[in-house]
Amino acid sequence: MTVRRSIAARWLFAVALCAAAMLEAGAARAAQAAGYDGQTRACSALERATIENTRISSAEAVPAGTTFNDPSGAPVQTTTPVCRVVATVSTQSAEQIGIEVWLPLGGWNGRLLGVGSGGFGGAIVYSALVPAVARGFVAANTDTGHRGGAQGAIGQPLSWAQNPVQLRDWGHTSIHWMTVAAKAITRAYYGQAPARSYYSGCSTGGAEAMEEAEFFPEDYDGVHAGSPGMHYSHLMESFLWGALLPAKQPAARLTPSALATLNQAVLQHCGGTDAASDGFLANPLTCHFDPARLQCKAGEDPAHCLSAAQVQQAQRLYSPVLDPRTGRALYPGFARGSESQWALIQGALVPNYAQPLLANTVFDNPDWDWTTFDFAADADRVDAVLSPNIDAMSPDLSRFRRRGGKLIMTQGWADALNAQTLPVEYFEEVANEAGGVRAAQSFYRLVMAPGMSHCGGGPGPNTVGGNLPPVHLDPERDVVSALQAWVEQGRAPESFVSTKYVNDDPASGVQFERPVCVYPDVPRYKGHGDRRFASSFACVPGPRLTSH
C-alpha cells in the first residue's frame, strides 16, 4: 500500500469511527433523557405497533441480571437492560415463525445482528442473543418456524418436517422473515432503521447464513457462515454413509483406541513431531496417508494396529459419498488429521438427525429403516424432495456481491460433523463463477482453522468462528468485528488470531495461540520463536484443492 493510500485509509477509518460514535452517543442521550421509566413505556408501546405480517405478543423491559433458559436447559443471564420483543411472523397459512428481538435500552450501536440456530432449530437461542445485545446490537433470533427439540429420534414423527410450509421455513425462509420484522421493530422503537445489518451463525446457523447470501442478499451487509451445513440434504447422506458399515459389520467400527492409533499415525506421517505434539495438522490438503499401512500383521498387538474391517471403515470415511451408478460424489470425505473427532460420524448422527429428517420428509415413514438407504435411487429422491427446500449451494453470489455484501466463512479442519473440504470446494466454485480467487476474495473470505472441531472445540485453537463469544472483540480475533471493519471501513481480513485455552476454558488460561489464514494461505512456523505465540507463525501461500 502506498503512503497516500495508507493515509486515506486511516482518514476513512477515523471518519467512520466518528460517525459511529456520534450515532451511539445520540442513542445514548435519547435513552438517558427518557429515563428507565420512559424506556419501559416506549418498549411496552411496541405491543401496539403495526408491523406487516407480524403479531407482537409481548414487549417488556428486561433488567440486567435476568436469567433465561437456553434450549439445552442451561441458564443464560443478561448483562445489559433490553427491550425484549416476542413476536410471530406469518406470511401465509400454516406459517408461525416465532422470533425475539432484543433492543438495547441504552447505547445502541445503530446496527442489527441476526444470530442463528442449531440442528433442527425449534427454539430461541438465548445464549446467542445475550452477547449480541451486550455489544450494543439489536439482536434477533428465531425458532425457525416451529417448536420442538433441536434433534429427533428414530420413530419420532416430526410434524414440522411433514408440513411443506414449516419445512421450507426451517430450511430456507425463517431467517429472512425474522430479519424483515426485526428491522421494522427497530424502526418503530428507535425511530430509525439499522444503519448496517449483520448475521452470524454456525452449523445450521451457517447454513442459514448461506441461505441469506444466496436467496436474500438484501437482508445483510455482512454475513458470517460458521461450519456451514449448507449442503444439508447431502450432509444427511454423509451421516448414513459413515454409520452404515459399522451397523452391518460391528467389527468395522473404529473404537476410541483405533481412532487414537490412526490419528497419531496420520499426524506423525504428515506433520512430524510438531503435529504429533500439537495434536493437529496445519495443512491437511497435503496429507495422503493410507490407513492400510496400519493393518494388523500376524502376531501384532491389535491395540496398536487396525483390523482389515477397520481399515475399510477408515478408507470409507476418507472417501466421498458416492452414487454407485455414476461415481458422482454426493458429499466429500473427511480430512486426514480429523480422526480424533470421528466418534459421532460412526453412529449417533444417524438417530439424532439423518434418520428422523429423511424418514419424515423423503420416505414419509418415521420408522423407516435407514440401513436400506440406496445411494443411487434414494439419493435422487433426496434431491427431488428435500434439497430444494433446505440447501444453499449455488456458486453464483453475484447479487450479494453487487450490493456490497461481505461474507466470511469459517471451517475447522477437525470438524466432527461436516466434511471439512466442502467449504473449500464451494469457494473454488464461487471463484470460477466470479472470475478467479482475487475476484472472489473481494467479497468472500474462507478461513480454515487447523485443529478446530464443529463450531469450536477440538485439539487446536478454536475461538474463531464458533458459537462462544470471544474474549477480545477486535477484527483480528472476532469474525463479527472483522465483518464490521470490512463493510464499514473496507478493511478485508487477511488472517485471524485464534486461541487454545487450557481445557477449552478461558478461566484456566491460554495454552497457545495461532494464526488462522484466509484460504488458500496456510500457517507456517517461522523457524524461530515460541510456538505458543501466534507471532512465531506466518500465513503463506498453500495448495489449492483443485491442484490435487
N, C-alpha and C positions, 0 to 999 in steps of 0.2 A: 504493500500500500504506500503511495506517495505521501509526503508530508502534508500536501494540500488536502488530499482525501482524508488523511487521519484527522486533521483539524476540523474538516467539515463533518466527519462522523461524530467527533466529540461534541461539536456545536449542536448537531441534531439531537444527540442523546441528551444534552443539557436542556434543550428546549422541550423535549418530550417529558423529561422528569419534572420540569417546571409546570407544564400543563397538567400532568397527573397530580402534582402536589396541590395546584390550585383547585382542581376538581374535588380532591379528597378534603381539602380544607373547607370548601363550600358546603359539602355534605355534612361535615362535622359541625360547622357553625349552625346550619339549619337544625340539626338534631339537638344541639345544645340549647338553642333558642326555644325549641319546642318543649324541652324538658322531658323526663321519662314519662310523666303522665300524658303529655301531648303525643309522644311517640306511641304510647299504648293505645290512645284513642285513634290515631291515624292508622295503626295496624288493624284494630278492630273494624274500622270503617271499610277495610278491604272485603269484608263479608258481603257488603252491599255493592261491590264493584261489578260492572258488567264486562265480562271477558268472553270473547267469542268462543263457543264450543266448550266452555269451562264453567263448572259449578264449584264455587268455593264453599266448603263445608265449615271451615273454621279459620280464623286469623287471630292469633294471640301473641302478645309479647312474652317471650320466654327469657328469664334472667340467666345470667352466667351461673354455672354450677348445677344446672338441671340435668338429670340423668335420663337417657333413653336406652332401650334395649335393642341392640343390633339383631339382624336375622339369626345370628349364631347364638343369641341369648346373652352375649357379653355386654356389660353396661358401658355406655359411652356418655361422657359428661361434657356439656357445653362449656366453653371458656370465654364466651362473649355474649352479651344480650342480643337477641334476634327477634324479628317478627317472623313467626312460623306460620306459613300458609299451607293448609291441607286442602287439596282440590282434586277434582276428577275431570278428565278431558274426554269428551265423547263427540266424535265427528260423524258417527254412523250407528245404526242399530247394532246392539251386542258389544259395543266398544265402551270400556270403562277403564281408562288409563289413570291410575292413581299417581298423583305427584305431590311432592312437597317442595316448596320454595322458601328458602330461609334468607331474610333480608337483614343486614346489619342495622341495628338501631342507631349506630353512630359509626363514623369512619368508613363508610362505603367507598371502595376504590374506583367506582364508576364502571365496573366490569361484572360480567356474568361468567360463572364456571359451572358447566354441567358435568356431573360425575356419574360414572357408570355402575353397572350391576355385575353379578357373577352367576355362573351356572344358568339355571332356568329363571333367574330373577325372582319375581313373586313377592317382593318386599322392598321397603325403603331401607337404604343402606346408610344408617346414621353415622357410622364411622367414616364415611366419605364426606358427609355434609359438614360435620363439626370442624375439621381442619380447614375446609374450603372457606367457610364463613369467618373463621378466626383470622384468615389472611385478608379480610376485607371484601371478598367477593360476595355478590348474591349467588347463592348455591342452589342447585336444583337436582333432584333425583326422582326416579320413577319406579313403580313396582313392575314395569314393563307390560302392563295391561291385564294382569291377573294377580290373584293372591294365592300363595302356596309355597311349598318348600323350594329351595334352590336346586334340589336334585330329586330324583324319583327312585323307584324300586321296581323290580321285576313283578309283573302282575298288577301294578298300580295304574288305574285309569287316570289320565291327565286330561281333564275336561277342556282346559285352555288349548292344549295341543290338538284336540279334536275339533276345535272351533276355528274355522278359517280366518275370521277377523282377529281373534286373540293370538293365534299363531303368528300371523303377519305383524301384529303389533309387537310381540316379543322379539321377533327376529328382524324387523325391518323399520317400523314407523314410530314406536313409542317415544324414542328419544327426540325425534323431530317434533311431535306434538307437545311433549313436555317443554321443549325449548321455545316454541311459539308462545305457549301460555306463560312461561316464566318471564319472557321479555315484556309481555303485556302487563303482567302483575307488577313487574319492576317499574314500568312507566306509570302505572296507577299509583304506586306508593311514593316514588321519588319525584314524579312529575317529569321524568326523562327516561328514555330507554338506555340500556347499557352502551357505553361508547365502544367497547370491544367485548367479544364473547369467545370463551374458550371451552374446550371439552377435554376431559381426561378420564380414561377408563382402562381396565386391564382384564384380560381373559375374555369373558363375554362382553365386558365393557370395552375391550379392544376391538371386538367385532362390531359393537355399536359405533365406535369411532369411525370405522371404515364404511359403515352404512351411511353415516353423516357425510363423509368426504365424497363418496360416490354419488349418492342419491339426493342429498340435501345440502349442497355445498354453500348455500346462502346462510346457513344457520350459524356457523362458527368461523371466526378469523384464524384460530389456531386449534389444532386437534392433536392430542396425544393418544396413540393406539399402543397399549402395552400388551405384550404376549398375546397378540390378537387371534381369537378363534374365528378368523374371518371366513375360512372355508368350512363352516361349522358342520354342514351335512357330511362332507368327506372326512372331517375330524372324527365323527361318529364311526365311520367305516374303519378309520385307523385304530380306534379303541377295540373294535371287533377283531381286526387283524392281529393285534398284539396279544389278545387273550385266547384266540381260537386254538392254537396248537397246544398250549398247556391244558386247556379244557378237554381236549381229546386225548392228549398224551401227558398225563401228570408228570412223568419223568422229565419232560422237556422244560418244566418251569425252572427259571433261573432263581435259585434260592439266594438269600442275603449273602451267604458265603460265596456263591458262584459269581454274583454281581460284583462283590468286592475284589475277587480274583481277576475278573475280566477288566474292571475299571483300572486297577493298578497296572495291569499289563499294558493297557492302552496308553495310560499316562507315561509310563516308563519308555515305551517304544516310540511314541510320537513327541514327547516333550522332555524326556530325560529326567534327571534328578530334580530339577526345579519344578516341573509339572507334578511329579510324584509328591513332592513336598507341599506344593500349593494345594493339590487336590483337584486341579482343573487344567484344561488346555487353553492357551491364549488364542490359538487359531485352529479349530477343528477341521477347517476345509483342507488342510494339508495332511490330514491323518487318514490312512487307508489300512489300518490294522486288520488282519484276517483272524477272526476268532478260532479258526481251525488250528492255529498254532498252539492253542491251549487244550486240544482234545487229549483226554487221558490215554496214556500208553500203558501197556501191560505192566502191572505191579506198581503203578504210580498212585500216590495218595490222592483219592478223589477230593480231598479238602483243598487241593492246590491245582486242580485242573477241571475241565468241563467234560461231561459225557457227550456222546455223539448227538443225543437228542437236545442237549443244552446248546451245543454249537449251532444246531439247526435253528433253535429259537433265537439265538443272538443274531445269526445271519438274517433271519426274517425281520427282526426289529430294525436292523440297519437298512434293510432294503425298502423301497417304496411299496405302498399298497398297489397291487396290480390288477387290472382287468385281464383275466386269463385268456380271453378270446383274442385280444389285440395287443396285449403287452402294455397298454396305456397306463401310465402312472396316475392313480386316483389321488394319492397323497404321499408326501415324501416320507422317507425313513428317518430314523433318529440319528443324531450326530454322534460320532465317536467321542468319548470323553464324558458322555452324559449318563453312563451306566449306573452310577450310584443313585440315580433318580428313577429307575425303571420299575419300582415295586408296583405302582398304580397301573402302569401300562399293561401289565400281565393279567389284570383281573378286575379290580374294584371300579375302574372307569366304566365297565360294561353295565353292571346292575344299577349304578347310580345315574348314568347319563345315556349311553348308547341304546341299550335295550328299551328303556321307557320312552325315549323320544321316537325312535324308529317304530316301535310297536304301536304307538298311539297315532302316528301320522301315516307312515308308509304302509304298514301291514294291518291297521285297523283291528288290532287284537292285543290287548295288554299282556296276554300270556304267551305271545309269540316266542318260539324257541330260537334264540339268537344264533345258536350254533349251526343252524340250517342256512345262514345267510349265503347267498350265491353272489360272489364278487363280479359276476358277469351280468346276468339278467337283473338281479336285485339292485345292483349299482345303477342301472338305467332307471329303475323305479324311484330310487332316491333322487336322481337328477330331475325326474319329471314332477315328483310330488313335493319334495321338501326343499331342494336347493333354491328355487326361485323365491321362496319366502324368507330365507334366513341367510343366504350367502351374499358377500360383497367382494367380488374378485375381479372386476373389470380393471384393466390397467389404464384405462382412459380416464384420467382425473383432470381433464382439460378445463372443465367448468370450475372446479375448485381452484385450479391454478390461475385462471383468468381473473377471478375476483380477488386474487391476492392471498388466498388461503395458504397456511403453512402446516405441514404435517411432520411430526416426529414419531417414529415407530421404534419401540424398544423391544428387544427379544433376548432372553437368556439362552446361552449355549448349552445349559444343563436343564432345560425345561422338562418338567415331569409329566406334562400333558401334551403340549403341541410339538410337532416336528419342528426342529429349530431352523431348518433351511427354508421353510415355506415363506417367511418374510423376505429372505434373500432372493428366492425365485421370483416373488412378486415384484420386488424392487427392480430386478433386471427386466421384467416385462414392462414396467412403467417407464424405465429408461429407454427401452426400444421404442415405446409409443411416443415419448416426449422428445426424442432426438438425442439421446446419449445420457451418460451419467451426470455430466455437469448440468445439463438442462433439467434432469430430474431433481438434482440436489438444490436447484434454485427454489424449490418449494417443498421438497420431501427429503428428510434425512432419516436413514435407517441406522440405529445404534445397536450393535450386537455386544452383549455383556458376557464375557467369559465367566463360566462357573456359576452364573445365576440361574435359579430354577424358575418356576412359574410365578410371575409377579413378585419375585423376591425369594429369599431362602437360597439353599444350595451352598456348595463349598466356596464359592468365590465372592467378590464384592458385589453386593446385591441391593444397594439403596437407590439406584437409578431406574425409574420406570415401574416401580412396584406399587402396591396398594398403600403402604405405610407412608405417612407424611415424613418428608426428610427433615433432618435436624437443621440443615443450612439451606435457607431459601434464597439461593443465588443461581444465576444462569449456568454456572459450571457444575452444579450439583443437583439441581432440581429441574425437571423437564418442563413444568408449567411456567416457571420463571424464565426458562430458555425460550419457550414459545412467546412469552410477552416481549422479550428482548428482540426476537426475530421479527415479530409482527409490528411492533411499535417503534423500534429503533433500527431495524434492518440488520441486526447482529445475528447472523446464522451460526448455530452451534457447530464447532469443529470437533469437540470431544467433551466428555464429562469426567468428573472425578467421582468414583463410586467407593463405598466403604464396606469393609467386612468388620462387623463388631464381634467381640468375643461372645460366643453362644448366640449370635444374632440379636444381642440385647444392648442397645446404646448405653444403658446404665452400667454395663460391665466394661466399657472402654473399647477403644479402637484396636482391632487386631492387625489390620493393614489396609491400605488404600491403593487403588489402581486407576489409571485412565481407562475409560471405555470409549471406543472410537466410532466415528461415522464410517460405515461401510463404503468402500472396500478397505479402508485403513484398519490396521490391527496394532495392538500394543506390543512393544518390544523393549526389553531391558537394555538400557544404555551401556551396560558393561561395567558400571561403577555406581556406587551409592547404595543405600539401604533399600532392600527390596520391599520393605514395609511401606515405603513412601511413593506416592504417585509420581513425584518429581524425578524418580530414578528410571522412569519409563517414558517412551515417546510413541506417538501414533505414526506409523509408517505405512506406505502402500502395501497392500496384501493382495492375494489372488482373488479373482472374481470366480463366482460359481460357474459361469459359462466356460471357464478355461479348463474344466475337468470333464 
